[in-house]
Amino acid sequence: MSAAAVPAASAASEDIAALGKVAVLMGGKSAEREISLMSGGGVLAALQSQGVDAHAFDPADRDLGELKRDGYARVFIALHGRHGEDGTVQGALELLGIPYTGSGVLASAIALDKVMTKRLWLAEGLPTPNWVCLEAGHQQPVLLRAVPDDLGLPLIVKPPREGSSIGVTKVMGYSEMQAAVALAAQYDADVLCEEFVDGIELTCPVIGEGASARALPVVRIDAPAGNYDYEHKYFSDDTGYRCPSGLPPAEEAEVQRLTMAAYRALGCRGWGRADLMQRASDGRLFLLEMNTSPGMTSHSLVPMSARAAGISYEALCLQLLRAARLDAPAR
C-alpha cells in the first residue's frame, strides 16, 4: 500500500465513524412487517459491512424512546406501510431530535394516502388514473354497483393506505365488487376504486433532495399475466424485470421527468420510487403511487435500478444514511 493510501483509508474510517450509532428500524406492526424485516436485514448487513455501527431496532418490540436513551445518532427507516411510512415514526423522531432517512412528516403522510396523493397530483396537472373513493359507511351494495359504471371494467380495488399490493383486487365484473371491497376494507376503513390501465408497468426511483435530486434508470416489470401481486413482488422468480427498461430514450426520459415532478410535488426528499403505467393503446403515462420507504429486499427495484446506474447496494445504503436529517433541526 502506498503512503498516500493510508491517509485516504483513515479519512474514510473517520467519515464512517462520524455517522455515529445507527438504528435500522425494521419490522413494526404494519401488514408489511415481513417485507420490512427482509429490507431491514439487507440494509443492516450492508451498513455493517462498511464499518457503520448499525443495530437492528424493531418498534413492535421496543419503545422509540429507547433510541434517545441508548445514544443513537441517526436512524435508517426500513419500515413499510402504516406506523413507519406514514409520517408517524417521522414525527416521533422529530420530537426525539434524531435525524432519519427519507421524506419528512408531511410528505410521508400524504404519499402513503393514495387518495390524497391523487388529489395533489391532479392539482399539479400530473396524470393519474380516474378513481372513486368509497368512504366508511358508503360501501353498500347499491353504491358498489355504480362504480363500474363510472370507471369501466376491469377496475382495481385497493386499500388507499397500504402498500405491497396488500388487499388489492382486479375486478372483472359487477358480481366481484362486493368481495373486493370487503377484502380492501379489512386493511383500511376507506376503499379506493381505480380505473384499470392496460399496458406496461414501470417504476422509477429517485434519490436526493431539491435541485440535487435525480431519477435513476426506469425498471420495466413483466409479471405473469400482468399479476404483480404480493407473491410476485417478493417471493416468486416468475416475474421479469428489465433495467435498462428497453423503452425508447425519449420515453425513458419522460418517465423520469414525470417521476421527478411527482416527487417534488409531494415534497419528498432522500429517496423514493414512483410506480407508473404506460397505456398500450396510446403510450400515455399514468402515475399510480409514490413510495417514500421503498423495499430493499433481494427482489426490490430501487437496488436494481441503482446497480444499473453504477451504485452498489452498500453504496446506496451509505448514501441514504448520510442524507438523514430532520424537518426542523434544533437551533
N, C-alpha and C positions, 0 to 999 in steps of 0.2 A: 504494500500500500504506500502511495506517495505521501509526502509530508502534508501536501495541500488537502489530501482526502481526509486527514484526521480532524482538522477544524470543521470541515463540512459535516462530517458524521456527528461531531459534538454539537454543532448548531441544530442539526435535525433532532437530536435527542432532547435538547433544551426546548425546542419548539413543541415536541410531543408532551414533555413534562409540563409546559405552560398551560396545557388543556385542563390539567388538574384531574381530580377524581370524577369519573363519568358514570352516570347511571343509564343503562339501556332499559327503558320502560317497555315491557312486553307482557303479553297475556291479557290481563284485565278481565272485565266481566261482560264484554260485548259478545254478540253472536259470532264474531270473527276471532275469538280467543285462540283457537287452534292455529290459524294462519299467523296471528301476531306472534305466537311463540316460535313459529318457524322463522319469521322475519327477524325477530329479536335475536334468536340464536345465531343466525348468519352475521348480523351486524356485530354482535358481541365478539364472535371469533375473529372477525376482520379487524376490529379495533385493537383487540389484544395482540394480534399478530404484528401490529405496527408499534407495539410498545405502549399503547394507551392504558392507563389504569382504569379499566372499564369493568363494570359489575352488572349482573342481571338484577332487575327490580320489578317485581310483579305487583301492581297496585291492588290486585284481588287478594293478596296475602299480607300486604304491608300498608301502613298509613303513609300518605305522601309527606307528612311532616317529618318522617324519618330521613328524608333527603337532606333537609337542613341540619338536623341533629347529627347526621353521620358525615357531614362535610363534603357533600357532592358539589362540584363547581359548575357542572353543566349536565344537561340531560339530552340523550338521543331518544326521541319518541318513535318507537316501533309498534305502537298500539294502532289498531284499526277499528273504525266504527265508533259507536257511542262510548262516551266517557274516555275518549282517547284522541279522537279525530274531530270532535265536535265543539271544541273551544273550552270544555270543562277542565280538562287537565292543564291546558294552556293557561287558563285563568288562575288555577291553583299555583302554578309555577310562577306566574307574575307576582302573586302575593308573597310567595316564598323568596322571590328575588333571584331565582336560578334560571339562567339562560337555557333555552331549549331549541331544538331543531324544528324547521318547518314554519308554517304560517302562524300568525298570531291569533288572538281570541276571536275577533270578528270574522276574519276570512275563513277560519276553520269552521265556525258555526254556520256560516252561510253555505260554504261548499258542501258540507255533509247533507244539507237540506236541499234536495234536488228541486223542489218547487220554488224555493227562494232563489236558488241559482238560476233557474229558468227565467224568473221574473227580472232579475238583474241583467242577465244576458240580453233579453229582449229589449230592455230599456236602453242598452248599449248598441242595439242593432245587430246582435250576433245571432246566427241561425241555430235553432234547436227544434226538435220535433214538437208538433202540437200535442197538447195534453189536457187532461181533466183531473182535478184533484177531488177525490171523494173523502170529505172530512168525516170524522167520527160522528155517528148519528145520522149520516146521509148516505148509507150504504144498503138501503132496502132494495129488494129485487126489482121493483118498478123503476128505480133510478138507475140500476145497473144496465137494464135493457136499453137505455138511451145512449149509453157510452159508445157502443159500436156504431150507432148512427152518426155520432159526431166525429169519431176518429177513423172509422172504417175497420175492416178486418183483413189480416190479423192485426192484433194490437198487443202491447206489452203492459202487464200489471205488475207493480213492484211497490215495496215499502219505500217511501221517499227519504228515510234517514237510516238506511243500511247500505252496505257495500258487498263486494264479492259475489254478486248475483244471488244473494240470500233472499228467499221469498219471492223470486221473480218467476212469472209465468208468461209464456207466449200463448195468447188466447186466439183460437182459430174460429170459434163460433159463439153465438149468443149463449148457448147452453153451458159454456165453460166459465162464464163471467163470475158466477157466484162462488165457485170453488177457488178461483184465482184470487178474488178479493178477500175471501176468508183466510187464505194462506198468507197473503201480504199483511193482513190485519193482525196476524199472530206476532208480527215484529214491529208494527207501528200502528198507532190509532188511526192515522190518515193513510189513504191509499192513492198512489199515483198511477193513472192510466195514461199510456203514452202511444202516440202514433208509431206504428212499426215502419222502419225504413229498411227496405230490401236492398242490400248491396254489400259493400266491403267494410269490414270492421277494422278500425285503425286506432292506434294510441300514440300519443306524443308526449314525452317527458319534458320538463323544464327544470333547470337549476339556476339559482341566483336570485337577485332581487333588483327591482327597478331597472335602470338603464343597463345594468350589467347582466341581467337575466338573459338566458339563451335557450332556445329549443334544441333538444337532442334529436338524433335521427328517428324518423317515424317507423313504427312497427306495424306490419300487417298481420292480422290474426286470421288463420284459416281453421275454424273449428268444424268437427264433423257435423254435417247438415246445418251449419250455422248455429250450433247449440253451444255457445261459450258460457256454460253454467259453472257452478262451484266446483264440480268434479273435474271438468275440463280445464279450469283455470289453474288448479293447484296439484292435481294428482294424476291426471291422465297424460300419457305420452302420445295420444292420438291427435292432439291439437298441433297445427303447424304455425310457425312464426317466421316471418320474413323481415330481416333487418340487415341490409337495406330493404326497404319496402317493395321495391320494384316499380313504384309509381314514376311517371314522367317527372323530370326535375321541377317543372312548373307546378305540378300538383303537389309534390312533396313540400315545396316552398309555401304553397297556400295553406296546407295543413299546419305547418309550423307557424305561419303568420296568424292564423285563426286561433291556434293554441295560445300564443303569446298574448293576443288580445283578450282571450277568456281569462287567462291567468292574472293579467293586470287589472281587469275589470273587477275581479273578486278581491283584489288586494293581497294576493298570495305572495309569499316570499320563501326563500330557502330552496324548496323544491316542490314539485307537483307533477301530476300526469293527467292529461285530458284524454277522454275516450270519445271517439267520433265515429260516425257512419258516413260513407260515401255512397249516395244513391246510385244504383246501377243504371237506372233509366236515363239520367241526365248528368251524372257525375257531381251533383251538388253535395256539399258537405254539411253535416249537422252535428252540433255539439251535444253530447249526452250528459257528461258529468265531469267534475274536476276532483281528483283525489289529492288531498293535501298530506296524507301519510301513506304513500303507495307501498305495495308489497315489496319485500326484499328477500323472497324465498328463491329456491333454485329455479322455479318456473316464472319468476317475476319479470316484468317487462322493462322497468327502469334500468336494472343492471344490464339487461340485454342490449338496450339502446346505448347505454354508456360505453359498453365494450366496443360497439361499432364506431363510437366517437374516440376510441383510444383511451378510455378511462377504465381502469381496473375496478373490481368490486371494492377492494381495500382502499384505493384512492378516492373512490366515490364516497365511501363512509367517512373518511377523514375530512373530505371537503365539506360535507354536510355538517359534520360536527363542528368544524372551525367556524361555520356561519351561524352557529347557535346564538340567539340573542333574545332580549325581552322586547315587548311592545313599548314599554315605558321604563327605561333604565333609571335607577335611583340617581338623583343628583348628588 
